[in-house]
Amino acid sequence: MAEPLLTVRHVMQPEPEVVSPGLPIGAAIGLMNDRRIGALIVSADGAGLDGIFTERDLLRRIVAAPADWRDLPVSAWMSVNPHTIGPDADWAAAVEMMDRFRVRHLPVIERGRVIGILSTRLLMRTRAEHLDQQVAARTRELRHANDELLARDYEQTFNLRAAGRYQTRLLLPNKPPAWPELQWGLHYAPLDHLGGDYYDIAHPDPDLLGFLIADASGHSIAAAMVAIMSRTAFSAVAPKYASPGQVLTEMNARLQGLMDERFVTAFYAVFDRRTRVFTYANAGHPYPLLWSAATGGVRPLGAQGFMLGIMPEEQYREKSVQLAPGDRLCFYTDGLIETRNEIGETFGTDRLRDCLVTHGAEPAECLTRQIVKWQETFRGTQPLTDDVTLVVAELCG
């Protein structure tokens, strides 16, 4: 909002002291002392302007004044034809005029009559008061605007938190399937209230368990919307096919043209509880790691495939691995391994592998906590920059 114009009328002293030209200088000085003013308007008729008598006029002449100077008429020492100003001139024009003519007082004239007087002291004092009022008014406006922003921020944060809760219920299973041969460890940490990571479970057959972990590019609201579209596609096709490659192929076809420039990485596998064969396919997702209970070694479950939603005709090839009691499977999104420490190093798959080698024999929940602890210790005070999802599956005897 523009600052209101401060004019001479707002700043001047109205009804200034007016004396006749014949008033003795001594009486004029006494009047100035009594009124504590620095200037008198001199007018023969009490309305017009014959001159102005100021402290400066007194000091300029008193050194060489005769002994009876106090009895001299004020007209003898007054400034004749003084500079004047109109009441509607703005404050800046008055300051410029006083500076240009080197005067401290300006009579204010309207329609040929003296209606006030402007002094540098009054000008500065009134200007300071005006600025204080403007600052106070602006402060109130800013406080009001800030209160509105805080209210909007609170409402937005509340809505995002609610949306995050709804997204978690929609995208994440309430709990892993209660199969006695499988134990689970889960860690889900979206960067914002809404995230692009998710995992899901499917049962294409009573003895088959499908597990999907996926990551929509980016984070927050846009990534969450893409993740929801991906999850919808998965829910539509996963119950129909026992083939991981076929599921990813169908998801990819359904996502074409829906995500603008975004994409989804995904790893999908099907576990056969009768044979303990783990069949999987990959759509550009970080390779899960398999810890072998027999050897204590760790190897990636590598499979090639392009990200979902990009290549319309992409076909996803499958691989299989035979699992044994005690084996652990570690699934994760890139937010886990791309975390950086204070000198810019990434946590990486090598450190994740080392953690599995060290703690692989621990139960799934404990192993999950160890991996998160290793990552947190590594990054120190550095904040996360992406959603982090980690799922550990343990094959029991």
PyMOL commands that set and color helices and strands:
alter all, ss='L'
color gray80, all
select helices_A, chain A and resi 8-11+25-35+55-62+69-71+74-76+91-101+120-171+220-240+244-255+334-337+348-359+364-379
alter helices_A, ss='H'
color red, helices_A
select strands_A, chain A and resi 13-14+18-19+39-42+51-54+79-80+105-110+113-119+182-189+197-205+208-216+264-272+277-283+289-291+298-300+319-322+328-332+388-395
alter strands_A, ss='S'
color yellow, strands_A
deselect
rebuild
show_as cartoon
